[in-house]
Amino acid sequence: MNEKLTKGLEVFKDDNDLKQRGFLSSLFVTRPNYYTKSENVKVDIVRRGHKVAPFIKDLATGKVLVSAKDFTTKEFCPPVISLSTPANLYDLMDRRPGETEYAEIGSWQGRLFNELKDALLEQHKMMSEALELQASQILQTGTLTLTDEDNNTSYVLNFSAAATHFPTVGTDWGAVGATPLADIESLCNVINSDGKRRPSLMLIGATAWQGLIADSGFAAAVRKDGLALGSLAPQLENKGAVYQGYLNVGSYRLDMYTYDATYEKLGSTTQYAYLGATKVVITAAPQDLDFRAVYGGVPTLGMKDPFRSIIPSEVTYENGLRVTNRVYEDEAADTFQAESKCRPLLIPVSIDRFGCLETDKP
């Protein structure tokens, strides 16, 4: 890789916005074999239990037949993201952000590169936010419902999570008679029983947090524990969430995070929270989760000259996001198009190791 292309790649990968967001999607891991060149991806789902071996009278009785592991192979078609931004040559004469009208324009090629680079980087940020949206929907509903640029549903995928993992409390948190600790312990019991792993992570929406800290039983437990720091998972740090200490409830110890990151839909300025204000997501420890971020194939003609040596045709970020870039010319319109494509899909293979509590009855 030449020096210019190396620097061009660093421009994308060093962006702080991409590094410091994505708390929910950081639970989903990408490995080299999760990148594919095919239309569909296959995943083997294995449900394990803790069966006890039976005893026989003596060795002459024979053996007990044990079946091989039961597993189900599921095939998924990752959704497609394809974004394009025009860069008109005449627009390069206008003042850019941070410049004054008296600044020298500099080389047209340099200006064009910066325009295209900024456009592609903004597209990549949008794709990273799309990963967070997928994680948000999966953790709170067990399903994906994605929309197009007109907010019409374009992709639906139900992972068939058990309804018992998405209960609603009997009494709203913060109201008289609410039992938040019992509600939390109840969902932990379900996850522990079905998923065969002890829950250890709790993500709390803003309104649910206020109702939780107002509970006398919770307050007493927090004072007893002193909000000592738990054993934090490195991938969860510096991703926009706030660590609130840990809570012992029943036989479980849960690291608590609040998370208030928001996003906007294309063409709108309305802010939407990734984690619903009244939601509480509980999961097993990150190392006990088989949450995958897989990528379908994206056919591309690749980067053409003169941009081949400056703008990378493919970028893989530290969160696993892999994007293909292309720049092409529309000579008649004196315009270059900056285009990026991606086919990401988050899959909660360990579907029984998380759940979401609704703390406000409809």
Secondary structure, DSSP 8 states (H G I E B T S, - for coil): --HHHHHHHHHHHT-HHHHS--TTGGGSB--GGGB-SSS-EEEEEE----------S-GGG---------EEEEEE----EEEEEEEEGGGGGS--TT--TTS----HHHHHHHHHHHHHHHHHHHHHHHHHHHHHHHHHHSEEEEE-TTS-EEEEEE----GGGS-B-SS-TTSTT--HHHHHHHHHHHHHHHHSS-EEEEEE-HHHHHHHHT-HHHHHHHHHHTT------GGGTTSSEEEEEEEEETTEEEEEEEE--EE--TT----EESS-TTEEEEEE-GGG--EEEEE---------TTTTTTS-SEEE-TTS-EEEEEEEEEGGGTEEEEEEEE-EEEEESSTTSEEEEE-S--
